[in-house]
Amino acid sequence: MKDPRHTALARMLVEYSVSLQPGEVCLIQSMDVPPEMTEALIEAVSAAGGRPVVNTSQERLQRALLKNADDDLFSLWADIDEHRMKRMDAFIGIRGYENPKETSGIADDLMSRYMRTYYQQVHHNIRVPKTKWVVLRYPSPAMAYMAGMPTDDFETFFYQACSEVDYPRMSKAMDRAAEFLNQADRVEITGPGTDLRFSIAGLGSVKCDGKRNIPDGEIYTAPVRDSVEGVISYTPPSTYQGVSYRDIRFEF
């Protein structure tokens, strides 16, 4: 049985996030995502008059590929996927996970070489600047566990934050805050373990209104280089590429 939440989310990603037009080619890249969600994306791309291309995988298979790979194999993967990515007009990347520690056994040096040789070439150099793209997670029991919530409650929370938000309306509501940041000079951030000061003069800001990430809603800018002074601390735990981090402190 089809889940109407899959259909609603897929339509929003295709029609709003990447604004797919008739005849455009869209790569759907899904990892550890139920086939019903990927199917909903295929149907949404087709309904918009687009041409779907699909690549599916699992984190466990990714680990099996990575642990015995070398730079030559990374380059081969990059050559193949560069060719495909250059043919794409749009990209939708959706990823769940069953085990957030799945790639924790991959050596840091090997992962760094993979990111530099493959991911940088295919995604940073081609996908990011040359396609209309959006990336998001898919709600899984593992994510619900990390959030300290029952799976059903976490799924409800996820879909409310993703496909039940009026992103065009949110985008308009963000204009005033973006204008304020565009005119700002000094920023001060204070809190437990944090006392940070820097300038953002002349750098402007970017609204994140559902066109690149889902869920969304931030407005970002960056410090003027060499203007940062003080210390900032991050206490909540987080996991990236199988490695857990918490209690991070940067001093400038």
C-alpha positions as CSV (number, residue, x, y, z in Angstrom):
1,M,0.0,0.0,0.0
2,K,1.3,3.4,-0.9
3,D,2.0,5.9,1.9
4,P,0.5,9.2,1.0
5,R,3.3,10.9,2.9
6,H,5.8,9.5,0.4
7,T,3.8,11.0,-2.5
8,A,3.5,14.4,-0.9
9,L,7.2,14.6,-0.1
10,A,8.2,13.4,-3.5
11,R,6.0,16.0,-5.2
12,M,7.4,18.8,-3.1
13,L,11.0,17.7,-3.9
14,V,10.4,17.5,-7.6
15,E,8.0,20.5,-8.1
16,Y,9.5,23.0,-5.6
17,S,13.0,22.0,-4.4
18,V,14.4,21.3,-7.9
19,S,11.6,22.9,-9.9
20,L,11.9,20.1,-12.5
21,Q,10.8,21.1,-16.0
22,P,9.5,18.9,-18.8
23,G,12.3,17.1,-20.6
24,E,14.8,17.6,-17.8
25,V,16.8,14.6,-16.5
26,C,16.8,14.0,-12.8
27,L,19.1,11.6,-10.9
28,I,17.5,10.0,-7.9
29,Q,20.2,8.7,-5.6
30,S,18.8,6.7,-2.6
31,M,20.7,4.9,0.1
32,D,19.0,2.7,2.7
33,V,15.6,4.0,1.6
34,P,12.5,1.8,1.1
35,P,11.7,1.1,-2.6
36,E,8.3,2.7,-2.0
37,M,9.9,6.1,-1.4
38,T,12.2,5.8,-4.4
39,E,9.2,4.7,-6.5
40,A,7.3,7.8,-5.4
41,L,10.1,10.0,-6.6
42,I,10.2,8.2,-9.9
43,E,6.5,8.8,-10.3
44,A,6.8,12.4,-9.3
45,V,9.6,13.0,-11.8
46,S,7.6,11.4,-14.6
47,A,4.4,13.3,-13.7
48,A,6.4,16.5,-14.1
49,G,7.4,15.5,-17.6
50,G,11.0,14.7,-16.4
51,R,13.2,11.8,-17.2
52,P,14.2,9.8,-14.1
53,V,17.6,8.1,-13.6
54,V,18.0,6.0,-10.4
55,N,21.0,4.9,-8.4
56,T,20.3,2.9,-5.2
57,S,22.7,1.5,-2.6
58,Q,23.1,0.6,1.0
59,E,25.6,1.9,3.6
60,R,26.6,-1.7,4.3
61,L,27.5,-2.2,0.6
62,Q,29.3,1.1,0.6
63,R,31.5,-0.1,3.5
64,A,32.3,-3.3,1.7
65,L,33.4,-1.3,-1.4
66,L,35.4,1.2,0.6
67,K,37.3,-1.1,2.9
68,N,39.3,-2.8,0.1
69,A,39.4,0.2,-2.4
70,D,42.4,2.2,-3.5
71,D,43.0,5.5,-5.3
72,D,42.9,3.8,-8.7
73,L,39.4,2.4,-7.9
74,F,38.2,5.8,-6.6
75,S,39.4,7.4,-9.8
76,L,37.5,4.7,-11.9
77,W,34.3,5.4,-9.9
78,A,34.7,9.1,-10.4
79,D,35.3,8.8,-14.2
80,I,32.1,6.7,-14.5
81,D,29.9,8.9,-12.3
82,E,31.3,12.2,-13.7
83,H,30.0,11.2,-17.1
84,R,26.5,10.5,-15.7
85,M,26.4,13.6,-13.5
86,K,27.3,15.8,-16.5
87,R,24.1,14.5,-18.2
88,M,21.8,15.5,-15.3
89,D,19.7,18.6,-15.0
90,A,18.6,17.9,-11.4
91,F,19.7,15.7,-8.5
92,I,17.6,14.4,-5.5
93,G,19.7,12.6,-2.9
94,I,17.8,10.8,-0.1
95,R,19.5,8.7,2.6
96,G,18.4,6.8,5.6
97,Y,20.5,4.5,7.7
98,E,20.1,1.4,9.7
99,N,23.3,1.7,11.6
100,P,25.0,5.1,12.0
101,K,28.2,3.3,12.9
102,E,28.3,1.3,9.7
103,T,31.4,3.0,8.3
104,S,33.2,3.5,11.6
105,G,35.8,0.8,10.7
106,I,37.0,2.7,7.6
107,A,40.4,4.3,8.2
108,D,40.3,8.1,8.3
109,D,43.0,8.4,5.6
110,L,41.1,6.1,3.3
111,M,37.9,8.0,3.8
112,S,39.7,11.3,3.2
113,R,41.1,10.0,-0.1
114,Y,37.7,8.8,-1.2
115,M,36.2,12.2,-0.4
116,R,39.0,14.0,-2.3
117,T,39.3,11.6,-5.3
118,Y,35.6,10.7,-5.8
119,Y,33.2,12.9,-3.9
120,Q,35.0,16.2,-4.6
121,Q,35.1,15.5,-8.3
122,V,31.6,14.2,-8.8
123,H,29.6,16.2,-6.4
124,H,31.5,19.4,-5.5
125,N,32.9,20.0,-9.0
126,I,29.9,19.0,-11.1
127,R,26.6,18.3,-9.1
128,V,26.7,21.3,-6.8
129,P,27.5,24.1,-9.4
130,K,25.8,22.5,-12.5
131,T,22.5,20.9,-11.4
132,K,19.4,21.8,-9.5
133,W,19.8,19.7,-6.4
134,V,18.3,18.8,-3.0
135,V,19.4,16.4,-0.3
136,L,17.6,15.0,2.7
137,R,17.4,12.1,5.1
138,Y,14.7,9.4,5.3
139,P,13.2,8.6,8.7
140,S,14.5,5.3,10.0
141,P,14.2,3.4,13.3
142,A,17.9,4.2,13.9
143,M,17.2,7.9,13.5
144,A,14.2,7.6,15.9
145,Y,16.4,5.9,18.4
146,M,19.0,8.7,18.2
147,A,16.2,11.2,18.7
148,G,14.9,9.3,21.7
149,M,11.5,8.9,20.1
150,P,9.2,6.0,19.1
151,T,9.5,5.3,15.4
152,D,5.9,6.4,14.6
153,D,6.3,9.6,16.5
154,F,9.6,10.4,14.8
155,E,8.1,9.7,11.3
156,T,5.2,12.1,12.1
157,F,7.7,14.7,13.3
158,F,9.8,14.2,10.2
159,Y,7.0,14.6,7.7
160,Q,5.6,17.6,9.5
161,A,9.0,19.3,9.3
162,C,9.5,18.3,5.6
163,S,6.4,18.1,3.4
164,E,3.8,19.9,5.6
165,V,5.8,23.2,5.6
166,D,4.8,25.9,3.1
167,Y,8.3,26.6,1.9
168,P,7.4,29.4,-0.6
169,R,5.7,31.3,2.3
170,M,8.6,30.6,4.6
171,S,11.0,32.0,1.9
172,K,9.1,35.3,1.8
173,A,9.0,35.5,5.6
174,M,12.8,35.1,5.7
175,D,13.4,38.1,3.5
176,R,13.4,40.6,6.4
177,A,16.0,38.6,8.4
178,A,18.2,38.2,5.3
179,E,18.1,41.9,4.7
180,F,19.1,42.6,8.3
181,L,22.1,40.3,8.0
182,N,23.1,41.9,4.7
183,Q,23.4,45.2,6.5
184,A,25.0,43.9,9.7
185,D,28.7,44.3,10.6
186,R,29.6,42.8,14.0
187,V,28.3,39.5,15.4
188,E,28.6,38.3,19.0
189,I,27.6,34.8,20.1
190,T,27.6,34.0,23.8
191,G,26.4,31.0,25.9
192,P,27.8,28.2,28.1
193,G,31.4,27.7,26.9
194,T,31.0,30.2,24.1
195,D,32.1,33.8,23.7
196,L,32.7,34.6,20.0
197,R,33.0,37.8,18.1
198,F,33.5,38.5,14.4
199,S,32.6,40.7,11.4
200,I,30.3,39.8,8.5
201,A,30.5,43.2,6.8
202,G,30.1,43.0,3.0
203,L,29.6,39.2,2.9
204,G,25.8,39.1,2.6
205,S,23.6,36.2,3.5
206,V,21.9,33.2,1.8
207,K,18.4,32.0,2.5
208,C,17.9,28.2,3.0
209,D,14.3,27.8,2.0
210,G,14.0,24.2,0.8
211,K,15.9,24.5,-2.4
212,R,18.9,22.6,-1.3
213,N,18.1,20.8,2.0
214,I,14.9,19.4,3.5
215,P,13.9,20.2,6.2
216,D,15.2,23.8,6.0
217,G,14.8,27.3,7.4
218,E,18.2,28.8,8.2
219,I,19.8,31.9,6.8
220,Y,23.6,31.7,6.7
221,T,26.6,33.9,6.3
222,A,30.3,33.6,7.3
223,P,32.9,35.6,9.2
224,V,35.3,38.0,7.5
225,R,38.5,36.0,7.3
226,D,40.8,36.7,10.3
227,S,38.1,38.7,12.1
228,V,37.1,35.9,14.5
229,E,38.0,36.2,18.2
230,G,37.0,34.1,21.2
231,V,35.8,30.5,21.7
232,I,32.9,28.4,20.7
233,S,31.7,25.1,22.1
234,Y,29.4,22.4,20.7
235,T,28.1,19.9,23.3
236,P,25.3,17.8,21.6
237,P,26.6,14.5,20.3
238,S,26.7,14.0,16.5
239,T,27.8,11.2,14.2
240,Y,29.4,11.7,10.8
241,Q,30.7,8.9,8.5
242,G,30.4,6.5,11.4
243,V,32.4,8.6,13.9
244,S,30.8,10.1,17.0
245,Y,31.7,13.6,18.1
246,R,30.7,15.6,21.2
247,D,32.1,18.4,23.4
248,I,34.0,20.1,20.6
249,R,35.7,23.4,21.4
250,F,37.4,25.9,19.0
251,E,39.4,28.8,20.2
252,F,40.4,31.7,17.9
